[in-house]
């Protein structure tokens, strides 16, 4: 696993994982029968989207914890850096 201990190998999943988690969460638990983009348009001006963005960062934090426990620090830093835009966006929406 040390061969993949690079920043970019953590950054790309760090950017994509919250979007994938948010898509799965909204398609599974949102009560309306709308598409993903229509749900985002409906939630955008409110506080609920900020809370969902914070929830979507959780898989990244679990990944950072696992990579740090395995001494893959660059992968963990990449995943955490990939989660920062979502965290900043959520803070402005709360």
Phi and psi in degrees as GROMACS dihedral restraints (atoms count N, CA, C in turn):
[ dihedral_restraints ]
;  ai    aj    ak    al  type     phi  dphi    fc
    3     4     5     6     1   -67.0    20    10
    4     5     6     7     1   -21.4    20    10
    6     7     8     9     1   -65.2    20    10
    7     8     9    10     1   -31.1    20    10
    9    10    11    12     1   -96.6    20    10
   10    11    12    13     1    13.5    20    10
   12    13    14    15     1   -81.7    20    10
   13    14    15    16     1    69.2    20    10
   15    16    17    18     1  -127.3    20    10
   16    17    18    19     1   152.4    20    10
   18    19    20    21     1   -60.6    20    10
   19    20    21    22     1   -44.0    20    10
   21    22    23    24     1   -67.0    20    10
   22    23    24    25     1   -30.2    20    10
   24    25    26    27     1   -72.9    20    10
   25    26    27    28     1   -14.5    20    10
   27    28    29    30     1   -99.5    20    10
   28    29    30    31     1   -28.5    20    10
   30    31    32    33     1   -72.4    20    10
   31    32    33    34     1   -43.6    20    10
   33    34    35    36     1   -61.7    20    10
   34    35    36    37     1   -50.6    20    10
   36    37    38    39     1   -65.3    20    10
   37    38    39    40     1   -28.8    20    10
   39    40    41    42     1   -65.8    20    10
   40    41    42    43     1   -30.6    20    10
   42    43    44    45     1   -79.8    20    10
   43    44    45    46     1   -40.2    20    10
   45    46    47    48     1   -85.0    20    10
   46    47    48    49     1   -30.4    20    10
   48    49    50    51     1   -62.4    20    10
   49    50    51    52     1   -42.2    20    10
   51    52    53    54     1   -64.3    20    10
   52    53    54    55     1   -36.1    20    10
   54    55    56    57     1   -66.8    20    10
   55    56    57    58     1   -42.8    20    10
   57    58    59    60     1   -64.2    20    10
   58    59    60    61     1   -43.7    20    10
   60    61    62    63     1   -64.4    20    10
   61    62    63    64     1   -41.1    20    10
   63    64    65    66     1   -64.6    20    10
   64    65    66    67     1   -40.5    20    10
   66    67    68    69     1   -63.5    20    10
   67    68    69    70     1   -45.4    20    10
   69    70    71    72     1   -65.0    20    10
   70    71    72    73     1   -43.5    20    10
   72    73    74    75     1   -63.8    20    10
   73    74    75    76     1   -45.8    20    10
   75    76    77    78     1   -70.6    20    10
   76    77    78    79     1   -37.9    20    10
   78    79    80    81     1   -69.9    20    10
   79    80    81    82     1   -25.7    20    10
   81    82    83    84     1   -87.2    20    10
   82    83    84    85     1   -41.7    20    10
   84    85    86    87     1  -113.4    20    10
   85    86    87    88     1    -9.4    20    10
   87    88    89    90     1   -76.5    20    10
   88    89    90    91     1   131.1    20    10
   90    91    92    93     1   -72.1    20    10
   91    92    93    94     1   -25.7    20    10
   93    94    95    96     1   -82.3    20    10
   94    95    96    97     1   157.2    20    10
   96    97    98    99     1   -98.7    20    10
   97    98    99   100     1    67.3    20    10
   99   100   101   102     1  -117.4    20    10
  100   101   102   103     1   164.3    20    10
  102   103   104   105     1   -76.9    20    10
  103   104   105   106     1   169.1    20    10
  105   106   107   108     1   -60.4    20    10
  106   107   108   109     1   -45.3    20    10
  108   109   110   111     1   -69.5    20    10
  109   110   111   112     1   -33.1    20    10
  111   112   113   114     1   -68.6    20    10
  112   113   114   115     1   -35.5    20    10
  114   115   116   117     1   -66.6    20    10
  115   116   117   118     1   -42.9    20    10
  117   118   119   120     1   -63.1    20    10
  118   119   120   121     1   -41.6    20    10
  120   121   122   123     1   -62.2    20    10
  121   122   123   124     1   -37.1    20    10
  123   124   125   126     1   -71.4    20    10
  124   125   126   127     1   -36.0    20    10
  126   127   128   129     1   -88.7    20    10
  127   128   129   130     1   -13.6    20    10
  129   130   131   132     1   -55.7    20    10
  130   131   132   133     1   -49.3    20    10
  132   133   134   135     1   -73.7    20    10
  133   134   135   136     1    -8.5    20    10
  135   136   137   138     1   -99.7    20    10
  136   137   138   139     1   178.4    20    10
  138   139   140   141     1   -76.6    20    10
  139   140   141   142     1   -24.2    20    10
  141   142   143   144     1   -61.4    20    10
  142   143   144   145     1   -35.6    20    10
  144   145   146   147     1   -67.4    20    10
  145   146   147   148     1   -36.2    20    10
  147   148   149   150     1   -62.7    20    10
  148   149   150   151     1   -40.2    20    10
  150   151   152   153     1   -67.9    20    10
  151   152   153   154     1   -37.9    20    10
  153   154   155   156     1   -67.8    20    10
  154   155   156   157     1   -35.0    20    10
  156   157   158   159     1   -65.0    20    10
  157   158   159   160     1   -40.0    20    10
  159   160   161   162     1   -64.3    20    10
  160   161   162   163     1   -38.1    20    10
  162   163   164   165     1   -67.1    20    10
  163   164   165   166     1   -35.6    20    10
  165   166   167   168     1   -72.1    20    10
  166   167   168   169     1   -14.9    20    10
  168   169   170   171     1   -80.6    20    10
  169   170   171   172     1   -17.1    20    10
  171   172   173   174     1   -56.1    20    10
  172   173   174   175     1   -43.4    20    10
  174   175   176   177     1   -61.2    20    10
  175   176   177   178     1   -33.0    20    10
  177   178   179   180     1   -64.7    20    10
  178   179   180   181     1   -42.1    20    10
  180   181   182   183     1   -66.7    20    10
  181   182   183   184     1   -35.3    20    10
  183   184   185   186     1   -65.9    20    10
  184   185   186   187     1   -41.9    20    10
  186   187   188   189     1   -62.7    20    10
  187   188   189   190     1   -40.4    20    10
  189   190   191   192     1   -62.4    20    10
  190   191   192   193     1   -42.4    20    10
  192   193   194   195     1   -62.1    20    10
  193   194   195   196     1   -44.6    20    10
  195   196   197   198     1   -65.1    20    10
  196   197   198   199     1   -43.1    20    10
  198   199   200   201     1   -68.2    20    10
  199   200   201   202     1   -35.4    20    10
  201   202   203   204     1   -68.6    20    10
  202   203   204   205     1   -36.3    20    10
  204   205   206   207     1   -66.9    20    10
  205   206   207   208     1   -28.4    20    10
  207   208   209   210     1   -91.6    20    10
  208   209   210   211     1     8.1    20    10
  210   211   212   213     1    61.7    20    10
  211   212   213   214     1    32.5    20    10
  213   214   215   216     1  -103.5    20    10
  214   215   216   217     1    75.4    20    10
  216   217   218   219     1   -69.9    20    10
  217   218   219   220     1   -37.0    20    10
  219   220   221   222     1   -67.5    20    10
  220   221   222   223     1   -36.2    20    10
  222   223   224   225     1   -63.9    20    10
  223   224   225   226     1   -43.1    20    10
  225   226   227   228     1   -64.2    20    10
  226   227   228   229     1   -41.0    20    10
  228   229   230   231     1   -65.0    20    10
  229   230   231   232     1   -39.0    20    10
  231   232   233   234     1   -63.8    20    10
  232   233   234   235     1   -42.4    20    10
  234   235   236   237     1   -66.5    20    10
  235   236   237   238     1   -39.5    20    10
  237   238   239   240     1   -67.9    20    10
  238   239   240   241     1   -39.8    20    10
  240   241   242   243     1   -65.9    20    10
  241   242   243   244     1   -35.7    20    10
  243   244   245   246     1   -66.5    20    10
  244   245   246   247     1   -26.7    20    10
  246   247   248   249     1   -84.1    20    10
  247   248   249   250     1   -16.5    20    10
  249   250   251   252     1   -62.1    20    10
  250   251   252   253     1   -41.0    20    10
  252   253   254   255     1   -60.1    20    10
  253   254   255   256     1   -36.2    20    10
  255   256   257   258     1   -68.9    20    10
  256   257   258   259     1   -37.4    20    10
  258   259   260   261     1   -66.3    20    10
  259   260   261   262     1   -43.4    20    10
  261   262   263   264     1   -65.6    20    10
  262   263   264   265     1   -42.0    20    10
  264   265   266   267     1   -62.1    20    10
  265   266   267   268     1   -39.7    20    10
  267   268   269   270     1   -66.7    20    10
  268   269   270   271     1   -37.5    20    10
  270   271   272   273     1   -65.6    20    10
  271   272   273   274     1   -34.7    20    10
  273   274   275   276     1   -74.7    20    10
  274   275   276   277     1   -22.2    20    10
  276   277   278   279     1   -90.0    20    10
  277   278   279   280     1   -14.9    20    10
